[in-house]
Amino acid sequence: MTDASIQTRRAHPVWQVAKAVLLLVVLGILLSLGTWQVQRLHWKEGLIADIEARRTMPPVPLADIEAMAKSGGDIEYRNVTAQGQYLNNRERHFFATYDGAPGFYVYTPLQLADGRYLFVNRGFTPYEAKEPEMRMQGQLTGEQTVTGLARAKLTGKPSSMVPDNDITKNIFYWKDLDVMASSDGLEKDKVVPFFVDADATPNPMGLPIGAVTIIDLPNDHLQYAVTWYGLAAALVAIVAMSWLRKRDPNATAQ
């Protein structure tokens, strides 16, 4: 096909209409993606504000959070308080890092007055202090009051990349509440169906280190929106320059 025939085909009205439709479709997609990111930005800002409000509100009794969970409410990061006695001989260990150091979050069942159990993430202990005898002063006994953030029970392994929990060695790579309970010999129907991350109230000798809840909600939606809208603007500019060039071939050379 010669250059002349290509030019002739491109000048055909059908070809011109097809190009215009394609440009409009692409422009529409770019603008839609930008608008979607703006909507996501507003949603994420609202979510961050909601979580911040929850975690800074005065703690409420455990019974209130349980009632909310039963009614299908969102209990994540709500400040809660509970009373009971720690079963220190039944703690479970979740592999984690703290300030770049490897170790474990110590999950200990708190036996409530009604005989049920609440798994409390008491905080971080270094790898070498995994075993309770290495931090005996932190093994609190007697009636305790725990304040912290409610954390919902996971419905399954977060990712196939996460290793399976090693029950034999008491090392958990994901927080499987049912297995934590069963490996402790606790009846499922007697275990509160969510966790509590203990606050920064210091423990004897500093271990475990409380307040280890990680709240990390990346909010890059504004950057993405600017990118999509910028591409849309660039497309419009290119089309406009091309149109001006065709109208006046000398315009770009002036």
Secondary structure, DSSP 8 states (H G I E B T S, - for coil): --HHHHHHHHHSHHHHHHHHHHHHHHHHHHHHHHHHHHHHHHHHHHHHHHHHHHHHS--EEHHHHHHHHHTT---TT-EEEEEEEE-GGG-EEEEEEETTEEEEEEEEEEE-TTS-EEEEEEEEEEGGG-SGGGGGGG---SEEEEEEEEEE--SS-S-TTS---BTTTTBBSS--HHHHHHHTT--GGGB-SEEEEE-S---GGG-SB-----------HHHHHHHHHHHHHHHHHHHHHHHHHHH-TTGGG-
